[in-house]
Amino acid sequence: MVTEHHVIAVQCALEREAELIVSKMDGAQTEIVLNNRVTVGSYQGVPLVVCVGGMGAANAAAAAQFIVDRYAPKALIFSGIAGSINPGLAIGDILICAEQHYAETNTQIIAECVPFLEYFPSDATMVEAAVKSAEQEGFERIRSQCESASVSHSQDDRLRVGNEGVESEPADTAMDHANGIGRHYVVGNVSTSDRFNTDPDVLRELVDRFGAEGEAMEEAPAAQIAAKCGVPFLCVRGISNPCGEAYDELDEQKYNLQQAADNAGTVTLGVVFRISKRDLSIV
């Protein structure tokens, strides 16, 4: 069991989200602990624990608490895939999550308990490290929903949503992304839902409430546990699909899923590297 003072933990929901990270580790040893797939090793000299804890809010909270209890990390990074709400994000792009928000939960009630928050911000130092990592990998920053001037105008301007959900990227843009050209990242807010939301009205409402850039199923509860336990937190998401697509359609896009997971993993390792080199170190 790793209990080193400077251990960093990475949490994923799915094995594909952890594959690239684990492949880059030195001395990696994997075991199943309480049905969590845990790999212990190091990356660039820093002790690293990677835990695949399963999909959904309950699994995310349980896995985060497990990680904190067993490995006492000085930082927790959630790395995985997400659907995009911001139409400027295409498959393979990166969402660096500044704030984690629950989509359906009555957050005023949650905020009556420790850590007394309605949403859960990422650690600012880790966000900065993720920005440097993304830019080193050739991703270019775009405006978030909140930063965009169109946020103050009509919601139709800031979010192109039709009957099928978020507008997909043009074919030529998709080809550019496949060739590593014009890749983008955004620093913004993420929606956490136990539903695979496809309703355009629901997606618009998420933008209206907190400027959601994308949606996934785990980061808010993981961030909530981290905040409760005093562990700095960051979530990095690779875009696997535009929100609005049915869940069944993802089975036909395994390449996109892996590309998104690998891109998120690469940026995540960049954060670990910067921490290990004491550039923007939080440990």
Helices and strands as residue ranges (DSSP letters): E 8-12, H 15-23, E 26-33, E 36-43, E 46-52, H 57-71, E 75-84, E 94-102, H 107-110, E 120-121, H 124-136, E 140-141, G 149-152, H 155-158, E 161-162, E 165-166, H 171-178, E 184-192, H 200-210, E 212-216, H 219-229, E 233-242, G 247-252, H 254-276
